[in-house]
Amino acid sequence: MFARIRPWWPYLKAILVLAILAGIGRQFAIALRVSKNGWWGSLEDLVNRLQHPGWIVLSGALYAGGLGFSAGDSNKPLFG
């Protein structure tokens, strides 16, 4: 079965990549849509939709901390 798919695999991967990029691009376009109030009004709408901005800050801090642990752990084999 894989032998039959193998010649088509590069094309299938390209279609999958394009579909993913189109979906992500659509979500960005929806999120960044400028309202009738202009850019400032759009930013105010975005802030109003954020229910708990503290969670976003906490998430960013935990993410950066996780990256720090990963970077520190990968340096152990290099510098012994």
Phi and psi in degrees as a GROMACS rama.xvg file:
@    title "Ramachandran Plot"
@    xaxis  label "Phi"
@    yaxis  label "Psi"
@TYPE xy
-67.123  -27.5689  PHE-2
-65.6441  -32.544  ALA-3
-74.2643  -30.9359  ARG-4
-84.7738  -25.9882  ILE-5
-52.8092  -43.9696  ARG-6
-66.414  -27.1888  PRO-7
-90.1798  -10.3875  TRP-8
-58.0477  -43.9749  TRP-9
-60.5057  -37.5277  PRO-10
-70.7067  -39.724  TYR-11
-64.362  -39.4865  LEU-12
-64.2548  -41.5681  LYS-13
-63.3433  -40.8502  ALA-14
-65.5527  -41.0444  ILE-15
-63.2127  -44.0433  LEU-16
-61.7292  -44.0993  VAL-17
-64.4027  -38.7337  LEU-18
-65.0922  -41.9427  ALA-19
-64.9868  -45.9101  ILE-20
-63.3521  -37.4892  LEU-21
-65.6986  -41.1851  ALA-22
-64.9161  -43.0416  GLY-23
-67.6259  -41.8688  ILE-24
-62.0728  -38.432  GLY-25
-64.319  -42.1253  ARG-26
-65.266  -39.6987  GLN-27
-63.3868  -42.0545  PHE-28
-62.9324  -39.8753  ALA-29
-66.7923  -42.7718  ILE-30
-68.1714  -33.025  ALA-31
-100.322  12.8311  LEU-32
-61.9948  132.403  ARG-33
-86.117  126.639  VAL-34
-78.9399  179.612  SER-35
-66.2073  -17.3356  LYS-36
-81.8457  -3.1538  ASN-37
89.4367  -171.397  GLY-38
-63.1508  -43.241  TRP-39
-64.9242  -40.0758  TRP-40
-65.1281  -35.7486  GLY-41
-66.2858  -39.5268  SER-42
-66.5951  -38.1378  LEU-43
-64.2389  -39.7323  GLU-44
-63.2012  -40.2847  ASP-45
-64.3748  -43.1601  LEU-46
-64.6145  -38.2458  VAL-47
-67.3013  -30.1224  ASN-48
-76.8972  -21.3526  ARG-49
-75.4846  113.39  LEU-50
-76.7159  -41.7976  GLN-51
-136.494  85.8353  HIS-52
-60.625  -24.4675  PRO-53
-60.8494  -32.6229  GLY-54
-66.2519  -34.3917  TRP-55
-67.0624  -42.3021  ILE-56
-64.2232  -44.2526  VAL-57
-62.2846  -41.458  LEU-58
-62.1832  -42.7519  SER-59
-63.5098  -39.9956  GLY-60
-66.7267  -43.0513  ALA-61
-65.9563  -37.742  LEU-62
-63.588  -45.9636  TYR-63
-63.5678  -38.9486  ALA-64
-63.0188  -41.1718  GLY-65
-62.9744  -40.1407  GLY-66
-64.5873  -35.8738  LEU-67
-63.6911  -42.8338  GLY-68
-63.2656  -40.6797  PHE-69
-64.5191  -42.6477  SER-70
-66.9837  -39.971  ALA-71
-66.8406  -37.5955  GLY-72
-71.315  -33.3703  ASP-73
-76.0456  -18.3231  SER-74
-81.738  -18.2825  ASN-75
-58.06  -49.2276  LYS-76
-66.296  -27.549  PRO-77
-75.9906  -41.43  LEU-78
-111.169  5.97392  PHE-79
